[in-house]
Amino acid sequence: MVSVEIEKLALLGRGLARHDGMTVFVRDALPGDRAQICITKVKPRYAEARLVQLERPSPHRITPSCRHFGACGGCDLQHVAYATQVAWKRAQLVETLQHLGGLTALPPVAVHPMTDPWHYRNKMEFSFGEVAGGRIVMGLHQRGSFQQIVKLEHCWIAPALASDVLQQVEDAANASGLPAYHPRRHDGFWRYMVIRVAQASGQAHVLLVTNEGDRDAVLRVAQAVTRAVPRVATVLWGVSTRVSDVAHPERTEALIGREVADERIGPLTVQVRPMNFVQPNLTQAERLYEELLAAAALTGREVVYDLYCGIGVIALLTAPRAQRVYGVESDPENIALASSNAARHGVANATFICGKVEELLLQRGLFRLGPPPDLVIVDPPRVGLHPDAIGPLLQAQPPRLFYLSCNPASLARDLKLLLDREPRFRLTRLSLYDFFPQTGHMEVFAALERSV
Ligand SMILES: C[S@@+](CC[C@H](N)C(=O)[O-])C[C@H]1O[C@@H](n2cnc3c(N)ncnc32)[C@H](O)[C@@H]1O
């Protein structure tokens, strides 16, 4: 055990301290804390540690709203006032871009916090677990645990309706007599519940994911929950037999209601299923999309590529203002919905292509499908752009490249590669949207523009 002073908050909401010349990341520790820590992992360039005892608490500490904070893996920053969370995220973004990305001249960072930083997620995924005596409990994974579930009566970041649904499903699953799935033994029945609450209607769409087995048991749970919570409009059954901690079932069936639900995003009404990718914080996503459209200032003549397009929201928003739009996405279910949503909106100038961005760029000459791009928008997952994507992206010489990122570290790495290899690019815009209050995560919009 060692005693350290926490200097600052690092990415993902961990406190950063130095010990014996080594950088140590300490979970739950805040800048200003003096604490006894226990080092749990030593890597070549840093160590990880657990906070054992606070010797002098940071003046930034507040009482978390959720009584499960600390044990539950859902939130990392409830013990910090919201305004401070946002200020620290801004500082992390700037430091990451400067240190990892080597970017010295940054444009001013526009920061967009939430007015109400609670119950902001429109989609949430909960797991089933079991406690001593075999009782089923529902909640989120315990911090750092693949197996243990923290039973939640109320989740402060999930849609408000989710807590009611959680209790009903938990009771009905217990009444079924079937066991919860056990991730190590890979046996048992009840696995996950995904809930999405539509912005416009306030109706909930629930997906119950189980191992292969008793359909009638799932139907009884579905009936119990729709009786008890009338705003649950749909219950889908998903079967997943894979050893995976992601709720992506191999097959689904609508037990109650329709398989797809309407979701309103800005001027669009799109159809989605619980498994499809839609930004989990739509209040903030709508603000970001508005900024993106204003920054794009499309005149109707442009060719736009929306890479990593999900269900095509950005492509559908830009299509009415562009000559031609191409959306690329690797998940066939997302791309099928992108195409059907385009047809529903009468969008005839958008083409959706299913495949990996890097493979389409490298092997199939994506940008030779039509005229060269005027604007390329990329919104990759946390890993950022595949290294194979950078060369072909730059060869197409887009005058503008918009980068949406949920990970400042991969954003910094990619911006460095793009700016080193295309010196005519300038970073002209940097906006931080707090999509994920109470957690260490953030969303960033960066714009690169090529000088002629
Ligand atoms: C952050 S989401 C995109 C969200 C979308 N732009 C929106 O605003 O709704 C990233 C998407 O990239 C897809 N994806 C992941 N790896 C990919 C790859 N190598 N090529 C294409 N798409 C990929 C995922 O399925 C996911 O839908």
The ligand as an SDF file (V2000), in Angstrom:
LIG
                    3D

 27 29  0  0  0  0  0  0  0  0999 V2000
  -20.5540    5.6750  -33.6260 C   0  0  0  0  0  0  0  0  0  0  0  0
  -21.5110    4.6250  -34.6090 S   0  0  0  0  0  0  0  0  0  0  0  0
  -22.0720    5.6530  -35.9150 C   0  0  0  0  0  0  0  0  0  0  0  0
  -23.2490    6.4630  -35.5880 C   0  0  0  0  0  0  0  0  0  0  0  0
  -23.9120    7.2180  -36.6610 C   0  0  0  0  0  0  0  0  0  0  0  0
  -23.0130    8.1080  -37.3670 N   0  0  0  0  0  0  0  0  0  0  0  0
  -25.0440    8.0200  -36.0170 C   0  0  0  0  0  0  0  0  0  0  0  0
  -24.8680    9.2290  -35.8050 O   0  0  0  0  0  0  0  0  0  0  0  0
  -26.0790    7.4200  -35.6840 O   0  0  0  0  0  0  0  0  0  0  0  0
  -20.3050    3.6640  -35.4180 C   0  0  0  0  0  0  0  0  0  0  0  0
  -20.8660    2.6850  -36.4230 C   0  0  0  0  0  0  0  0  0  0  0  0
  -19.7660    2.1140  -37.1300 O   0  0  0  0  0  0  0  0  0  0  0  0
  -20.0800    0.7730  -37.4440 C   0  0  0  0  0  0  0  0  0  0  0  0
  -18.7700    0.1490  -37.7070 N   0  0  0  0  0  0  0  0  0  0  0  0
  -17.8740   -0.3640  -36.8210 C   0  0  0  0  0  0  0  0  0  0  0  0
  -16.7560   -0.7440  -37.4670 N   0  0  0  0  0  0  0  0  0  0  0  0
  -16.9340   -0.4740  -38.7830 C   0  0  0  0  0  0  0  0  0  0  0  0
  -16.1190   -0.6460  -39.9540 C   0  0  0  0  0  0  0  0  0  0  0  0
  -14.9090   -1.1490  -39.8710 N   0  0  0  0  0  0  0  0  0  0  0  0
  -16.6270   -0.2310  -41.1350 N   0  0  0  0  0  0  0  0  0  0  0  0
  -17.8870    0.2770  -41.2050 C   0  0  0  0  0  0  0  0  0  0  0  0
  -18.6860    0.4560  -40.1430 N   0  0  0  0  0  0  0  0  0  0  0  0
  -18.2270    0.0950  -38.9400 C   0  0  0  0  0  0  0  0  0  0  0  0
  -20.8620    0.2920  -36.2400 C   0  0  0  0  0  0  0  0  0  0  0  0
  -21.6920   -0.7940  -36.5940 O   0  0  0  0  0  0  0  0  0  0  0  0
  -21.6480    1.5320  -35.8370 C   0  0  0  0  0  0  0  0  0  0  0  0
  -22.9290    1.5310  -36.4260 O   0  0  0  0  0  0  0  0  0  0  0  0
  1  2  1  0
  2  3  1  0
  2 10  1  0
  3  4  1  0
  4  5  1  0
  5  6  1  0
  5  7  1  0
  7  8  2  0
  7  9  1  0
 10 11  1  0
 11 12  1  0
 11 26  1  0
 12 13  1  0
 13 14  1  0
 13 24  1  0
 14 15  1  0
 14 23  1  0
 15 16  2  0
 16 17  1  0
 17 18  1  0
 17 23  2  0
 18 19  1  0
 18 20  2  0
 20 21  1  0
 21 22  2  0
 22 23  1  0
 24 25  1  0
 24 26  1  0
 26 27  1  0
M  CHG  2   2   1   9  -1
M  END
$$$$
